[in-house]
């Protein structure tokens, strides 16, 4: 049991994880894959909350809504606040940890990925994990991609289709590929 706790803690701490260290984590990946079809067959918001709560191993607040289909490769490293809205066809790769605070809006087809791979070709199959943090009242536009290690500031907006590879300050609008500062929000 201590080995499982150790790998999960290391994943959330970020950094390089070798393939041979992932054995215990694969159980959780396969569990998410087994549970996802039932989630994506949900026909009510309450049913969706119940099934996604099982995948992320945490009760989702009644004020939070996630439209299906919803995709995750792990699930247990997703933390959802209250009054969060996640639109259709979002994909959360959460091995490195995803925290979404209260009152966040996430548009359709948004990708949050906490996983990358080293450039060194001899280590390319290793994982390089970094968490994503989306702060209170942020809005992520349709089709945006948030890359590993990024924090989206409080009240900030990420424009549709943006690829965010750097932290976004509080009260800011960013857009483009890669995302750049557009303006401050008063």
SULGIVEN-V338971 format. One record per backbone hydrogen bond with DSSP energy under -1.0 kcal/mol. CO is the residue of the C=O (numbers start at 1). NH is the residue of the N-H. E is the energy in kcal/mol with one decimal. If there is no record, write none. Layout:
# SULGIVEN-V338971
co | nh | e
CO | NH | E
CO | NH | E
This chain:
# SULGIVEN-V338971
co | nh | e
1 | 5 | -2.0
2 | 6 | -2.5
3 | 7 | -2.3
4 | 8 | -2.3
5 | 9 | -2.6
6 | 10 | -2.5
7 | 11 | -2.4
8 | 12 | -2.0
9 | 13 | -1.7
10 | 14 | -1.0
15 | 129 | -2.6
17 | 127 | -2.8
18 | 21 | -1.6
19 | 22 | -1.8
22 | 26 | -2.0
25 | 29 | -1.8
26 | 30 | -2.9
27 | 31 | -1.8
28 | 32 | -2.4
29 | 33 | -2.1
30 | 34 | -2.1
31 | 35 | -2.2
32 | 36 | -1.8
35 | 39 | -1.7
36 | 40 | -2.8
39 | 42 | -1.8
44 | 48 | -2.2
45 | 49 | -2.8
46 | 50 | -2.4
47 | 51 | -2.5
48 | 52 | -3.0
49 | 53 | -2.4
50 | 54 | -1.5
51 | 55 | -1.6
52 | 56 | -2.8
53 | 58 | -1.5
61 | 64 | -2.0
65 | 86 | -2.5
69 | 89 | -2.0
71 | 92 | -3.0
75 | 78 | -1.7
77 | 98 | -3.0
79 | 100 | -3.0
82 | 103 | -2.5
84 | 65 | -2.8
85 | 106 | -2.7
86 | 67 | -3.0
88 | 109 | -2.4
90 | 71 | -2.6
91 | 112 | -2.7
92 | 73 | -1.0
93 | 114 | -2.4
94 | 97 | -1.5
97 | 132 | -2.4
98 | 79 | -2.7
99 | 134 | -3.0
100 | 81 | -1.8
102 | 137 | -1.9
104 | 85 | -2.5
105 | 140 | -2.9
106 | 87 | -2.5
108 | 143 | -2.7
110 | 91 | -2.4
111 | 146 | -2.9
112 | 93 | -3.0
114 | 130 | -2.1
116 | 128 | -2.6
120 | 123 | -1.9
123 | 126 | -2.0
127 | 17 | -2.8
128 | 116 | -1.2
129 | 15 | -2.9
132 | 99 | -2.4
133 | 152 | -2.9
134 | 101 | -2.8
135 | 138 | -1.4
136 | 155 | -2.4
138 | 105 | -2.4
139 | 158 | -2.7
140 | 107 | -3.2
141 | 144 | -1.7
142 | 161 | -1.9
144 | 111 | -2.5
145 | 164 | -3.1
146 | 113 | -2.4
147 | 150 | -1.3
150 | 133 | -2.0
151 | 168 | -2.8
152 | 135 | -2.8
153 | 156 | -1.7
154 | 171 | -3.0
156 | 139 | -2.4
157 | 174 | -2.3
158 | 141 | -2.9
159 | 162 | -1.9
162 | 145 | -2.8
163 | 179 | -3.0
164 | 147 | -2.6
168 | 153 | -1.6
171 | 185 | -3.0
172 | 157 | -2.7
173 | 182 | -3.4
173 | 183 | -1.2
174 | 159 | -3.0
175 | 180 | -2.6
176 | 163 | -2.1
180 | 175 | -1.9
183 | 173 | -2.5
